[in-house]
Amino acid sequence: MSFIENILKAVVLDEAIITEKAALSTTAFRIRLKSDSIRKANFIPGSFLRMGIGIGNEQVSMKDKIRSYSVWDINKAEGFLDVAIATHSSGIGTQWVKDCQVGDAIYFKWKKGNFLADETADSYLLLGDLSALSHLYMINRTIGKDKQVASIVYSPVKSEQFPDIDGSTPLDFYELPENPSQEIIAKLREIAPTLKGKKMAYIAGDSRVCVAVNHFFRKELKWETKQIKTKPFWNPEKKGLE
């Protein structure tokens, strides 16, 4: 293990233990992490974890050792949290989630960012692919039950999608190919006029879809920038922290 990795483990990152691993669908897994530091976390719904899943693997570059994953659920009283990880790619994240076992140690750091739950709107549009599903579930649970919520969650195969932590499926699933920007925008033209009051959109997943949909909201619908929260979770031309 390199000197930098030892510093990361000792000073920068918190340690957690994998206590559960379960298949959620044909291509997604739930990983439960337990740590005393989770009990003390100043958690804001919509936060991420920076996970050092490649630490100790000398064949992987430093930028590829770190992956960001949404916190799907957290129990501070018992000191654990859940993440949901899709396995579409052939990268280090996919390999790690397939190989990891209960009892393994994992190193992480909190990352809040700007894709956090905001309860101030009256109506919401939640949009993303499988990589964003657990995050959208967290947002949906946090904004309150009295809000109007429209959603588009898509994947090439519907069986890849999975229910929320309580077994419910509150979001609308669509079977669409990768990068279905035009199909999504056509659907948004139907949905957008039904949204009432103060509106807000959460757009996540494939960077190509994020860019196209963000442009649609700003240019065609004339939404203000502060109404649109966008988070590209992955880019087909990039990996790791590039």
C-alpha positions as CSV (number, residue, x, y, z in Angstrom):
1,M,0.0,0.0,0.0
2,S,1.4,3.4,-0.9
3,F,2.4,6.2,1.5
4,I,-0.5,8.4,0.3
5,E,-3.0,5.6,0.8
6,N,-1.8,5.1,4.4
7,I,-2.2,8.8,5.0
8,L,-5.8,8.6,3.6
9,K,-6.7,5.7,5.8
10,A,-5.1,7.2,8.9
11,V,-6.1,10.8,8.6
12,V,-8.6,11.6,5.9
13,L,-11.0,8.7,5.6
14,D,-13.4,7.0,8.0
15,E,-13.5,3.2,8.2
16,A,-16.6,1.1,8.0
17,I,-17.4,-2.6,7.8
18,I,-19.7,-4.3,5.3
19,T,-22.4,-6.0,7.4
20,E,-24.8,-6.9,4.6
21,K,-24.8,-7.4,0.9
22,A,-27.9,-8.2,-1.1
23,A,-29.0,-8.3,-4.8
24,L,-31.7,-5.7,-5.5
25,S,-32.3,-6.6,-9.1
26,T,-30.5,-8.2,-12.0
27,T,-27.8,-5.5,-12.0
28,A,-27.9,-3.7,-8.6
29,F,-26.7,-4.5,-5.1
30,R,-27.4,-3.1,-1.7
31,I,-24.3,-2.7,0.5
32,R,-24.7,-1.9,4.2
33,L,-21.8,-0.1,6.0
34,K,-21.5,0.1,9.8
35,S,-19.2,2.5,11.6
36,D,-19.2,4.5,14.9
37,S,-18.5,7.6,12.8
38,I,-22.0,7.2,11.2
39,R,-23.6,7.8,14.5
40,K,-21.9,11.2,14.7
41,A,-22.4,12.3,11.1
42,N,-24.1,15.6,10.3
43,F,-26.1,14.0,7.6
44,I,-28.2,16.0,5.0
45,P,-30.5,13.9,2.7
46,G,-28.9,13.9,-0.7
47,S,-25.3,13.6,0.6
48,F,-22.8,11.2,-1.1
49,L,-20.0,9.0,0.1
50,R,-16.6,9.2,-1.5
51,M,-15.5,5.5,-1.1
52,G,-11.9,4.3,-1.5
53,I,-12.8,1.0,-3.1
54,G,-9.5,0.6,-4.8
55,I,-7.2,1.2,-1.8
56,G,-4.5,-1.5,-1.7
57,N,-4.7,-2.3,-5.4
58,E,-1.4,-1.1,-6.8
59,Q,-2.5,-1.8,-10.4
60,V,-5.2,1.0,-10.2
61,S,-4.3,4.7,-10.4
62,M,-5.2,7.0,-7.5
63,K,-8.0,8.8,-9.4
64,D,-9.6,5.4,-10.1
65,K,-9.5,4.2,-6.5
66,I,-12.3,6.7,-5.4
67,R,-15.9,6.4,-6.3
68,S,-18.9,8.5,-5.2
69,Y,-22.2,6.7,-4.2
70,S,-25.5,8.1,-2.9
71,V,-26.6,7.4,0.6
72,W,-29.9,5.5,0.1
73,D,-30.7,5.1,3.8
74,I,-29.1,5.9,7.1
75,N,-29.7,4.8,10.7
76,K,-27.6,7.0,13.0
77,A,-28.8,5.4,16.2
78,E,-27.5,2.0,15.1
79,G,-24.5,3.5,13.1
80,F,-25.2,2.1,9.6
81,L,-26.1,3.3,6.2
82,D,-27.0,1.7,2.9
83,V,-25.8,2.4,-0.6
84,A,-27.2,0.9,-3.9
85,I,-24.7,0.2,-6.6
86,A,-25.5,-0.6,-10.3
87,T,-23.2,-2.9,-12.2
88,H,-23.6,-1.9,-15.8
89,S,-20.0,-1.0,-16.5
90,S,-16.8,-3.1,-16.4
91,G,-15.0,-0.6,-14.2
92,I,-13.5,-0.9,-10.7
93,G,-16.7,0.0,-9.0
94,T,-18.6,-2.8,-10.7
95,Q,-15.8,-5.3,-9.9
96,W,-15.6,-4.2,-6.3
97,V,-19.4,-4.6,-5.6
98,K,-19.3,-8.1,-7.2
99,D,-16.3,-9.2,-5.2
100,C,-16.8,-7.5,-1.8
101,Q,-17.9,-9.7,1.1
102,V,-19.5,-9.2,4.5
103,G,-16.8,-8.4,7.0
104,D,-14.6,-6.4,4.5
105,A,-13.4,-2.9,5.6
106,I,-14.2,0.1,3.4
107,Y,-12.9,3.7,3.7
108,F,-15.0,6.7,3.0
109,K,-15.5,10.4,3.3
110,W,-18.7,12.4,3.3
111,K,-19.5,14.7,0.3
112,K,-22.5,17.0,0.5
113,G,-22.4,18.8,-2.8
114,N,-25.4,20.7,-4.2
115,F,-27.7,17.8,-5.1
116,L,-29.4,17.9,-1.7
117,A,-33.1,17.5,-0.8
118,D,-34.9,20.9,-0.9
119,E,-38.4,20.9,0.7
120,T,-39.3,24.4,-0.4
121,A,-41.1,23.6,-3.7
122,D,-44.7,22.6,-4.2
123,S,-44.1,20.3,-7.2
124,Y,-41.1,18.2,-8.3
125,L,-39.8,16.4,-11.3
126,L,-37.4,13.5,-10.5
127,L,-35.5,12.1,-13.4
128,G,-32.7,9.7,-13.7
129,D,-31.4,6.2,-14.7
130,L,-30.6,3.2,-12.6
131,S,-27.4,4.9,-11.2
132,A,-29.6,7.7,-9.7
133,L,-32.5,5.6,-8.4
134,S,-31.5,5.3,-4.8
135,H,-30.7,9.0,-4.7
136,L,-34.1,9.9,-6.1
137,Y,-35.8,7.7,-3.6
138,M,-34.0,9.6,-0.8
139,I,-35.1,12.9,-2.2
140,N,-38.7,11.7,-2.7
141,R,-38.9,10.5,1.0
142,T,-37.4,13.8,2.3
143,I,-39.5,16.5,0.5
144,G,-42.7,15.5,2.2
145,K,-45.8,13.5,1.4
146,D,-47.9,16.5,0.6
147,K,-45.9,17.5,-2.5
148,Q,-46.8,16.9,-6.1
149,V,-44.1,14.6,-7.6
150,A,-43.7,13.5,-11.2
151,S,-40.9,11.2,-12.2
152,I,-39.1,9.4,-15.0
153,V,-36.7,6.6,-14.0
154,Y,-35.5,4.6,-16.9
155,S,-33.3,1.6,-17.8
156,P,-32.9,-0.6,-20.9
157,V,-34.5,-3.6,-19.0
158,K,-37.3,-2.9,-16.5
159,S,-36.2,-5.8,-14.3
160,E,-33.0,-3.9,-13.5
161,Q,-35.0,-1.4,-11.4
162,F,-35.7,-2.0,-7.7
163,P,-38.1,-0.8,-5.0
164,D,-37.3,1.7,-2.3
165,I,-36.2,0.5,1.2
166,D,-39.8,0.0,2.4
167,G,-40.6,-2.2,-0.7
168,S,-42.7,0.6,-2.4
169,T,-42.3,1.8,-5.9
170,P,-43.3,5.5,-5.8
171,L,-41.5,6.6,-8.9
172,D,-42.6,5.9,-12.5
173,F,-40.3,3.4,-14.4
174,Y,-39.8,3.4,-18.1
175,E,-38.0,0.9,-20.3
176,L,-35.7,3.1,-22.5
177,P,-32.3,2.6,-24.2
178,E,-29.2,4.3,-23.0
179,N,-29.1,8.1,-23.6
180,P,-32.9,8.5,-24.5
181,S,-32.8,12.3,-24.4
182,Q,-35.4,12.9,-27.2
183,E,-37.8,10.3,-25.7
184,I,-37.5,11.9,-22.3
185,I,-37.9,15.5,-23.6
186,A,-41.1,14.4,-25.4
187,K,-42.5,13.0,-22.1
188,L,-41.5,16.1,-20.2
189,R,-43.5,18.2,-22.6
190,E,-46.5,16.3,-21.4
191,I,-45.6,16.4,-17.7
192,A,-44.3,19.9,-17.2
193,P,-47.7,21.7,-17.7
194,T,-49.2,19.6,-15.0
195,L,-46.7,20.8,-12.3
196,K,-48.2,23.4,-10.0
197,G,-47.0,26.2,-7.7
198,K,-43.3,26.5,-7.1
199,K,-41.5,23.9,-9.2
200,M,-38.2,22.1,-8.9
201,A,-36.4,19.4,-11.0
202,Y,-33.8,16.9,-10.0
203,I,-32.0,15.5,-13.0
204,A,-29.3,12.8,-12.5
205,G,-27.5,9.9,-14.1
206,D,-26.0,9.9,-17.7
207,S,-24.2,13.2,-18.3
208,R,-25.6,13.3,-21.8
209,V,-29.2,13.2,-20.6
210,C,-28.4,15.7,-17.9
211,V,-27.1,18.2,-20.3
212,A,-30.0,17.8,-22.8
213,V,-32.7,18.0,-20.2
214,N,-31.2,20.9,-18.3
215,H,-31.1,22.8,-21.6
216,F,-34.7,21.9,-22.3
217,F,-35.8,23.3,-18.9
218,R,-33.9,26.5,-19.3
219,K,-34.4,27.3,-23.0
220,E,-37.8,25.8,-23.8
221,L,-39.6,25.9,-20.5
222,K,-37.8,29.1,-19.3
223,W,-37.2,27.7,-15.8
224,E,-34.7,29.6,-13.6
225,T,-31.4,27.9,-12.9
226,K,-32.2,27.7,-9.2
227,Q,-35.2,25.5,-10.0
228,I,-33.0,22.9,-11.7
229,K,-30.7,20.6,-9.7
230,T,-28.5,18.5,-12.0
231,K,-26.0,15.8,-11.1
232,P,-24.2,13.7,-13.8
233,F,-23.5,10.5,-12.0
234,W,-21.5,9.1,-14.9
235,N,-20.1,9.9,-18.3
236,P,-19.5,7.2,-21.0
237,E,-16.2,8.8,-21.9
238,K,-14.8,9.2,-18.4
239,K,-14.1,7.2,-15.3
240,G,-13.2,7.8,-11.7
241,L,-12.4,11.4,-10.8
242,E,-11.6,12.5,-14.3
